[in-house]
Amino acid sequence: MTSILEIYQSGEVRRWHANPAMAHVHDTVAAHSSRVAKIILRFHPAPSMALIVAALTHDDGESLTGDVPYPAKRDNQDLAALLGRIEGREIARLWGSDTRAHLAPDSLRWLTFADKLDAYITVSLHAPHEAEKPEWAKSMRGLWAMAEELRISEHLDDLMKQLNTLTSG
């Protein structure tokens, strides 16, 4: 059986360490996962317990691999697939199963949306100049498309107005 200490330590993996513009930010997997779950709780009309559990544990496998930057995974699908398998096995070791593996497609979309939204908000708050770059504009377009699909565009619109007020002042 996995010890509570191993579970606790899985959340201590540092995020953004390989991104020069964000390396100054002390963000952990535990903090990120908590925010992802809160985004889901705020925007989803009736999230399942499985979705909340997946949100809280979705990156715990990074305790084995570290936080590999998104561009490396985006540009190398073989690496992304390999990391996905390794991280899934580590999540299963920690929690008894890969908590993401049994999500319905709709719940998986919610998890992806909340995960990407947390990244965008974090970058916008800690390195606003980065959020203006083309790759983040593309990410934002993807978030808008997902928000439309999830029928929460008005919530995303309100959030973006609030974020703009915070970062433009």
C-alpha positions as CSV (number, residue, x, y, z in Angstrom):
1,M,0.0,0.0,0.0
2,T,1.2,3.5,-0.9
3,S,2.1,5.6,2.1
4,I,0.5,9.0,2.7
5,L,4.0,10.4,2.7
6,E,4.5,9.2,-1.0
7,I,1.1,10.7,-1.9
8,Y,2.1,14.0,-0.2
9,Q,5.5,14.1,-1.9
10,S,3.9,13.5,-5.3
11,G,2.4,16.9,-5.0
12,E,5.7,18.6,-4.3
13,V,7.0,18.4,-7.9
14,R,7.8,21.9,-9.1
15,R,6.1,23.2,-12.2
16,W,7.4,25.7,-14.8
17,H,11.1,25.0,-13.8
18,A,12.2,24.6,-17.4
19,N,10.4,27.7,-18.7
20,P,12.8,30.7,-18.4
21,A,9.9,33.2,-18.2
22,M,8.2,31.2,-15.4
23,A,11.0,29.6,-13.5
24,H,10.7,32.2,-10.8
25,V,7.2,31.0,-9.9
26,H,7.0,28.5,-7.1
27,D,4.2,26.4,-8.2
28,T,3.7,22.7,-7.3
29,V,1.7,19.9,-8.7
30,A,-0.4,20.0,-5.5
31,A,-1.2,23.7,-5.9
32,H,-2.0,23.2,-9.6
33,S,-4.2,20.2,-9.0
34,S,-6.1,22.0,-6.3
35,R,-6.8,24.9,-8.7
36,V,-7.9,22.5,-11.5
37,A,-10.4,20.9,-9.1
38,K,-11.6,24.4,-8.0
39,I,-12.1,25.5,-11.6
40,I,-14.2,22.4,-12.2
41,L,-16.2,22.9,-9.1
42,R,-16.8,26.5,-10.1
43,F,-17.8,26.0,-13.7
44,H,-19.2,22.4,-14.0
45,P,-22.9,22.2,-13.2
46,A,-22.6,18.8,-11.5
47,P,-19.1,17.3,-11.5
48,S,-18.8,13.6,-10.6
49,M,-16.6,12.5,-7.7
50,A,-14.4,10.6,-10.3
51,L,-13.8,13.9,-12.1
52,I,-12.8,15.7,-8.9
53,V,-10.5,12.9,-7.9
54,A,-8.9,12.9,-11.3
55,A,-8.4,16.7,-11.1
56,L,-6.7,16.3,-7.7
57,T,-4.4,13.5,-8.9
58,H,-4.0,14.0,-12.6
59,D,-0.3,15.1,-12.4
60,D,0.8,12.9,-9.5
61,G,2.6,10.7,-11.9
62,E,5.1,13.6,-12.5
63,S,6.6,12.5,-9.2
64,L,8.4,10.0,-11.3
65,T,9.0,12.0,-14.5
66,G,9.2,15.6,-13.4
67,D,7.2,18.3,-15.1
68,V,8.2,18.0,-18.7
69,P,7.5,21.3,-20.6
70,Y,4.4,21.2,-22.8
71,P,6.4,22.3,-26.0
72,A,8.6,19.1,-25.6
73,K,5.4,17.0,-25.5
74,R,3.7,19.0,-28.2
75,D,6.6,18.6,-30.6
76,N,7.3,15.0,-29.9
77,Q,4.3,12.8,-29.8
78,D,6.3,9.7,-29.0
79,L,7.7,11.4,-25.9
80,A,4.2,12.5,-25.0
81,A,2.8,9.0,-25.3
82,L,5.7,7.5,-23.3
83,L,5.3,10.1,-20.5
84,G,1.6,9.5,-20.5
85,R,2.1,5.7,-19.9
86,I,4.8,6.2,-17.3
87,E,2.8,8.8,-15.4
88,G,-0.4,6.7,-15.7
89,R,1.4,3.8,-14.1
90,E,2.8,6.0,-11.3
91,I,-0.7,7.4,-10.6
92,A,-2.0,3.8,-10.5
93,R,0.7,2.8,-8.1
94,L,-0.1,5.8,-5.8
95,W,-3.9,5.5,-6.0
96,G,-4.7,1.9,-7.1
97,S,-5.7,2.9,-10.6
98,D,-5.0,5.7,-13.1
99,T,-7.7,8.1,-11.9
100,R,-7.9,9.6,-15.4
101,A,-8.3,6.3,-17.2
102,H,-12.0,5.7,-16.4
103,L,-13.3,9.2,-17.1
104,A,-16.1,9.5,-19.6
105,P,-15.2,11.6,-22.6
106,D,-17.2,14.6,-21.3
107,S,-15.4,14.5,-18.0
108,L,-12.0,14.2,-19.7
109,R,-12.9,17.4,-21.7
110,W,-13.6,19.2,-18.4
111,L,-10.3,18.0,-17.0
112,T,-8.4,19.2,-20.1
113,F,-10.2,22.5,-20.0
114,A,-9.5,23.2,-16.4
115,D,-5.9,22.0,-16.7
116,K,-5.2,24.4,-19.7
117,L,-7.2,27.2,-18.1
118,D,-5.1,27.0,-14.9
119,A,-1.9,27.2,-17.0
120,Y,-3.2,30.2,-18.9
121,I,-4.2,32.0,-15.7
122,T,-0.9,31.2,-14.0
123,V,1.1,32.6,-16.9
124,S,-1.1,35.7,-17.2
125,L,-0.7,36.5,-13.5
126,H,3.0,35.8,-13.2
127,A,4.4,36.7,-16.6
128,P,1.7,38.7,-18.5
129,H,4.1,39.5,-21.3
130,E,4.3,35.7,-22.0
131,A,0.5,35.4,-22.3
132,E,0.7,37.8,-25.2
133,K,2.9,35.4,-27.3
134,P,1.4,33.5,-30.2
135,E,1.5,30.1,-28.5
136,W,-0.6,31.4,-25.6
137,A,-3.0,33.2,-28.0
138,K,-3.4,29.8,-29.7
139,S,-4.0,28.1,-26.3
140,M,-6.6,30.8,-25.5
141,R,-8.4,30.1,-28.8
142,G,-8.5,26.4,-27.8
143,L,-9.9,27.3,-24.4
144,W,-12.7,29.4,-26.1
145,A,-13.5,26.4,-28.3
146,M,-13.7,24.1,-25.3
147,A,-15.8,26.6,-23.4
148,E,-18.2,26.7,-26.3
149,E,-18.4,23.0,-26.3
150,L,-18.9,22.8,-22.6
151,R,-21.4,25.6,-22.7
152,I,-19.6,27.8,-20.3
153,S,-18.4,30.6,-22.6
154,E,-20.1,33.3,-20.5
155,H,-18.1,32.1,-17.5
156,L,-14.9,32.2,-19.4
157,D,-15.7,35.7,-20.8
158,D,-16.3,37.0,-17.2
159,L,-13.1,35.4,-16.0
160,M,-11.1,36.9,-18.9
161,K,-12.5,40.4,-18.1
162,Q,-11.4,40.0,-14.5
163,L,-8.0,38.7,-15.5
164,N,-7.5,41.6,-17.9
165,T,-8.4,44.1,-15.2
166,L,-5.8,42.5,-12.9
167,T,-3.0,42.3,-15.4
168,S,-3.6,45.7,-17.2
169,G,-3.5,47.9,-14.1
